[in-house]
Amino acid sequence: MKKLKFTKMHGAGNDYIYMNGFTQKIENPSELAVRLSDRHFGVGSDGLVLILPSDTCDFRMQMFNSDGSEAEMCGNASRCVGKYVYDNGLTDKKEITLETKAGIKYITLKEGNAVARKVTVDMGEPILAPTLIPVQIAEEPVLDYPLDIDGRIWKISCVSMGNPHAVVFMKGIKDLDLPVLGPKFETHSVFPRKTNTEFIEVVDRNTLNMRVWERGAGETLACGTGACAAAVAAVLNNHCDREITIHLLGGDLKIEWSVFNNHVYMTGEAVTVFEGELVN
């Protein structure tokens, strides 16, 4: 019987199963993600994150959605990786570099009682070129673009934070039936690699409410890259200033889009829920 140790963690309710790839070999992670993510017959999560050695950074993150598809990166998961490696003694550094499929991310840990509490991730520069997001729309940037979904026009703004996002500003996001609506955005023909979709209510110049449909995972309680994309879209559409608090179903994230270096910074909590051992 093969045993695998894991840790369940969440950032603003965006929960993943984390496994240490330094001390154990994880085979068939895509299949494992599907099995463990099941909230009735598995551990229950939005996906699986592997923490691995890197040739270029302090650590490397590989992540799989709950449907088994591999994702480029996740902001909430990046914060949890930072907390995991610090709390478990894999590093004593509070400034960590993390290799992801979306490039290198820079993580800053804020300590409390010898464990990492709040974590800030430098998410890099937003990508606005349609071919790089990717989205098959000729405008650049894609802002407030009319997208037809079953005869209804939705205004989308498209941003990549290493993965594709379509941001919709509207009222009444609590009333949306996302299990029906979300897949129609995700698989729309203008998104060649599918998309994550953020539905946003503007509260004021520094505050947004958000619900999110994540590509490969469905509706989740939070999405870090989605919050960053929403903040960028809010600034570009002149809804908000550059320092924004975003209220998600699972908690709050602080997003700052720097005017000095064009980088987006995300700050929020990272929480360890429990540890366990999987017996195959």
C-alpha positions in Angstrom: 0.0 0.0 0.0 1.4 3.4 -1.0 0.9 6.3 1.3 0.9 10.0 0.3 0.9 12.8 2.8 -1.1 15.9 2.0 -2.1 19.2 3.5 -5.5 20.9 2.9 -5.1 24.7 2.7 -7.2 27.6 1.5 -6.8 31.2 0.5 -10.0 33.2 0.8 -11.9 29.9 0.5 -10.1 28.8 -2.7 -9.1 25.4 -1.4 -6.5 23.0 -2.7 -4.7 19.8 -1.6 -1.0 20.4 -1.3 1.7 17.7 -1.6 5.4 17.9 -1.0 7.2 16.6 -4.1 10.6 16.9 -2.4 9.9 13.9 -0.1 7.5 11.8 -2.1 6.8 10.8 -5.7 3.3 11.7 -6.9 2.3 9.7 -9.9 -0.6 10.5 -12.3 -1.4 13.9 -10.6 -4.1 14.7 -13.1 -6.1 11.6 -12.2 -5.3 12.1 -8.5 -6.7 15.6 -8.7 -10.0 14.4 -10.0 -10.3 11.7 -7.3 -9.2 13.8 -4.3 -11.1 16.9 -5.3 -14.5 15.1 -5.1 -16.3 16.6 -2.1 -18.3 13.5 -1.3 -15.9 10.7 -2.0 -12.5 12.4 -1.8 -10.8 15.1 0.4 -12.7 17.9 -1.4 -11.0 20.8 -3.1 -10.7 23.0 -6.1 -7.7 21.0 -7.2 -4.3 19.6 -6.4 -1.0 21.5 -6.0 2.4 19.9 -6.1 5.4 21.7 -4.4 8.5 20.7 -6.3 12.2 21.5 -6.8 13.2 24.2 -9.3 16.3 24.8 -11.3 15.6 28.6 -11.4 13.7 29.5 -8.3 13.4 28.5 -4.6 10.4 26.3 -5.4 8.2 25.2 -8.3 4.4 24.8 -8.3 2.5 22.5 -10.5 -1.3 22.6 -10.2 -4.3 20.7 -11.5 -7.9 21.7 -11.5 -10.6 19.5 -10.0 -11.4 18.2 -13.5 -7.8 17.1 -14.0 -6.7 19.8 -16.4 -3.4 21.5 -15.6 -3.5 25.2 -14.9 -0.9 27.8 -15.5 -1.0 29.2 -11.9 -3.2 30.4 -9.1 -2.7 33.4 -6.9 -4.4 32.0 -3.9 -2.5 28.7 -4.3 0.8 30.7 -4.6 0.1 32.3 -1.2 -0.5 28.9 0.3 2.7 27.5 -1.2 4.6 30.3 0.5 3.0 29.5 3.8 3.5 25.8 3.4 7.3 25.9 2.7 7.9 28.4 5.5 5.7 26.7 8.1 7.1 23.2 7.3 10.8 24.3 7.4 11.6 24.0 3.7 12.9 27.5 3.9 13.5 30.3 6.4 13.3 33.0 3.8 10.4 35.5 3.9 11.1 36.5 0.3 10.5 33.5 -2.0 10.7 33.0 -5.7 8.2 30.5 -7.2 8.4 29.0 -10.6 5.0 28.5 -12.3 3.8 27.8 -15.8 2.9 31.5 -16.0 6.4 32.6 -15.1 8.2 33.5 -11.8 6.2 34.8 -9.0 7.7 36.7 -6.0 6.2 35.9 -2.6 6.5 38.0 0.6 5.6 36.4 3.9 4.3 38.2 7.0 5.1 36.2 10.1 3.0 35.8 13.2 3.6 33.3 16.0 6.4 31.6 14.0 4.1 30.8 11.1 3.2 32.7 7.9 0.0 34.7 8.2 -0.7 37.2 5.4 1.1 36.7 2.2 1.7 39.1 -0.7 2.4 37.8 -4.2 3.9 40.0 -7.0 1.7 38.7 -9.8 3.7 40.5 -12.5 2.3 42.7 -15.3 -1.2 42.2 -16.7 -1.3 41.0 -20.3 -3.8 42.9 -22.5 -2.8 41.8 -26.0 -5.7 39.6 -27.4 -3.4 37.1 -29.0 -1.6 36.5 -25.7 -4.6 36.3 -23.4 -5.8 34.6 -25.7 -9.1 35.9 -27.0 -10.2 36.1 -30.6 -11.2 39.7 -30.6 -9.3 42.3 -32.7 -9.6 45.3 -30.3 -6.7 46.0 -28.0 -7.3 46.3 -25.1 -10.5 44.3 -25.1 -12.7 46.6 -22.9 -16.5 46.5 -22.5 -16.8 44.3 -25.6 -20.3 43.0 -26.4 -20.4 39.2 -26.2 -23.5 37.3 -27.2 -24.5 34.5 -24.9 -27.7 32.8 -26.0 -29.1 36.1 -27.4 -28.1 38.3 -24.4 -25.3 40.8 -24.7 -22.7 40.8 -21.9 -19.9 43.4 -21.8 -16.6 41.8 -21.2 -13.1 43.1 -20.5 -10.3 40.6 -21.1 -7.1 40.3 -19.1 -4.5 37.6 -18.6 -2.6 37.2 -15.4 -0.8 34.1 -16.8 -4.2 32.6 -17.5 -7.2 34.0 -19.4 -10.0 36.1 -17.7 -13.2 37.7 -19.0 -14.5 40.4 -16.5 -18.1 41.4 -16.5 -19.2 44.5 -14.6 -22.9 44.4 -13.7 -25.4 44.6 -10.9 -27.2 41.7 -9.3 -24.3 39.2 -9.2 -25.9 37.4 -6.3 -28.8 36.4 -8.5 -26.8 34.8 -11.3 -27.2 31.1 -11.9 -23.4 30.4 -12.5 -23.7 26.6 -12.9 -25.7 27.4 -16.0 -24.1 30.6 -17.2 -20.4 29.9 -16.3 -19.8 27.1 -18.8 -21.2 29.1 -21.6 -18.6 31.8 -21.0 -15.8 29.2 -20.4 -16.3 27.4 -23.7 -17.3 30.3 -25.9 -15.7 30.2 -29.3 -13.8 33.5 -28.8 -11.7 31.9 -26.1 -9.4 29.3 -27.8 -8.1 28.0 -24.4 -11.3 28.6 -22.6 -11.6 31.3 -19.9 -12.2 32.1 -16.3 -15.1 34.6 -15.8 -15.4 37.2 -13.1 -18.8 38.9 -12.4 -18.2 42.2 -10.6 -20.3 44.7 -8.8 -18.6 48.1 -8.2 -19.2 49.4 -4.7 -17.0 52.5 -4.8 -13.6 53.7 -6.2 -11.7 51.2 -3.9 -14.1 48.3 -3.4 -15.5 45.5 -5.6 -17.8 42.5 -5.0 -17.0 39.4 -7.1 -18.2 36.0 -8.0 -16.1 33.8 -10.2 -16.5 30.8 -12.6 -13.1 29.1 -12.9 -12.1 27.2 -16.0 -11.9 23.6 -15.1 -13.2 24.0 -11.6 -16.6 25.7 -11.7 -17.7 28.4 -9.2 -15.2 28.8 -6.5 -15.1 30.9 -3.3 -12.2 33.0 -4.6 -9.7 33.3 -7.5 -6.5 35.2 -7.0 -5.6 35.7 -10.6 -9.3 36.6 -11.2 -9.2 39.2 -8.5 -6.1 40.7 -10.1 -7.7 40.7 -13.6 -10.9 42.3 -12.2 -8.8 45.1 -10.5 -7.0 45.8 -13.7 -10.2 45.9 -15.7 -11.8 48.1 -13.1 -9.0 50.6 -13.5 -9.0 50.5 -17.3 -12.8 51.0 -17.3 -12.4 53.9 -14.8 -14.5 52.2 -12.2 -11.8 52.2 -9.5 -8.4 53.6 -8.4 -5.3 51.4 -8.3 -5.7 50.1 -4.7 -8.8 47.9 -4.3 -10.4 45.6 -1.8 -12.3 42.8 -3.4 -15.0 41.0 -1.5 -15.2 37.4 -2.6 -17.5 34.6 -1.3 -14.6 33.2 0.7 -13.0 36.4 2.0 -11.2 39.6 1.0 -8.2 40.2 -1.1 -6.2 43.5 -1.4 -5.1 44.3 -4.9 -2.7 47.0 -5.9 -1.8 47.8 -9.6 1.4 49.8 -9.3 1.8 52.9 -11.4 5.6 52.6 -11.0 6.4 49.2 -12.4 3.0 48.1 -13.8 3.0 45.0 -11.5 -0.1 43.7 -9.7 0.3 42.9 -6.0 -2.1 40.6 -4.2 -2.3 40.3 -0.4 -4.5 37.9 1.6 -4.5 35.2 4.2 -3.3 31.7 3.7 -4.8 29.1 6.0 -3.9 25.5 6.8 -7.1 23.5 7.3 -5.8 20.0 8.1 -3.1 17.4 7.3 -3.7 13.8 6.3 -2.4 10.7 4.6 -3.8 9.1 1.5 -3.6 5.3 1.3 -3.8 4.1 -2.3 
